[in-house]
């Protein structure tokens, strides 16, 4: 195996959590998440030669992964259910999973209903990026990031409440 390939695989292994988070934010079905994961890795590999190291690998990876997720949704014509209706068996699912898994599930369901920019801001925030770094990555001002982040957090709280889950 070539050195460049080994380097790429090592970086993917080191940062695969990023890809998993994005797939969960954009897809609710496990098979769709796996398909998106593969598509992201493929797109990362295709564009890896163009990565010059001007930014951190993880920052570059976020951009490629987020763009791939958005394009994947359009290309596959997968529409997320944003009608506000949730599975009737949600209480049953909570019984089957521990409390942490249930909270994550509700969180990701709520995040899936956010606008694309809101999803990206929440994702960067979860990865401990500063408002300045988020703004630079998304091409918006630091102040706008803070406003959108607060609005997205409030939206998530309301969506989770609509699911019948209390904090």
N, C-alpha and C positions, 0 to 999 in steps of 0.2 A: 504494500500500500504506500502511496506517495506521501511525502511529508505534509504537503498542503491538505490532503484528505484527512490525515491523522489529526492535524491541527484543528480542522473544521469539526471533526467528530468529537474531539475533546471539548471544544467550546460549546457545541450543542449539548453534550452531556452535562457540562457545568451549568448551563443556563436553561435547561429544558423546562424548568418550573415556569419560566416566562411563557413558553408556548402553551403549556397546560392551562395556565390562567386565562390566556386569551381564548383558547378553544372553549373553555367553560363559560366565558363571558358572551361568546357569540353563538354557541350551539348548546341546546339542552339535551339532545339525544347522544348517547355514548358513541354510536357508530359515526355520527356526523362529526363529533369531536375528534375521533381518530382520523377521519378523512381530512379534516382541516389541519390536524397536526402534521400529517404527511405532506399536505400541500405547502404548508409553511416551511417545513424542512427543505422541500424541493426548491422553493423560491429562494430560500436562504443560500442553498448550494449554487443555484444558477447565478446569483448576484454576488457570491463570495469573492470572486476575482476582482470585483469593482470596489470592495471594501478596502479603503486605504489606511484605516486606523486613525483618521482625523478625530473620531469620537470613540467612546468606549464601545466595545463589541456589543454589550448589552443594549446600549442606546440605539445602535444601528439595527440590532435584532428586533427591538420593539417596533421600530418604524416599518420594517419589512413585514413583520408578523401582523401588525394592525392593518396595513394596507392589503395584505393577502387575505385576511379575514373578511374585510369589506368587499373585496372583489369576488371572493369565494361565494359570499351570500348572493351577490348579484348574478354571478355566472350560473350557479346551481338553482337560482330562483327559489331559494328557500325563504319562506316568510315565517318570521317568529310570530307566535300568537300574542298579540298585544291587545286583545279584546278585554283583558281584565278578568277573564274567567280562568279559574284554576282547577286542577283535577279534584274531583270530589273525594278521592281517597287520600288526600294530603295528610289527614290525621293518622291514617293507617301507615303511611310512609314514615311519619315521625316516630311511630311506635317501633318500626323495624330498624331504625337507625339511632345511633346515640345522639345526644343533644348537639354536639359540635357539628356533625354531619347535617343535621336538620337545619341549623342556623345557616350553614354554608349554602345549602340548597335554596333556601328562601332568599338569601342574598343574591345568588347568581340568577335566580328567576327574576328578581327585581332589576338587576343590572341589565339583563337581556332586553328589558323594555325601555331602556334609556336611549337617547339619541347617540349617534356615532361618536361625536366629540365628547359627550358626557362619559361614555364608556371608556374612551381613551384617557380622560382626565382621572377617572376613578382608578383605572389600571395603574397609571403612573404614580398616583398617590399611594396606592397599596405597596408599591415598590420603593416608597420613601424618597421619591424625587421631590425637589423643592418646587415651589410655584414658578420660580425663574426658569428652572430646567424644563418643566412641563411646557411653559409658554414658548421657550425656544424650540422644543420639539414639535409643537403644534402650530407655531406661527401666530400666536396670540399674546397679548400683554400679560404680565404677571398679575396685575389687578383683575383682569378678565378671568384668569385661571381661578383665582380665589373666589370670585363671584359664582362662576360656573360650578366649582367644586362644592360650595355650600348649597347651591340649588340642587345639585345632583344628590348630595347626601340626604337632603330633606325629601326629595322625590323617592329615593330608595326606602327611607323610613315609612313613607306613606304607602308605597307599593307592598312592602312587607306586612303592614297592618291590614291592607286589603286582602292579603292571603290568609288572614286570620291568625297570624303569628304575633305574639306579644314578646317584647324584649325582656 
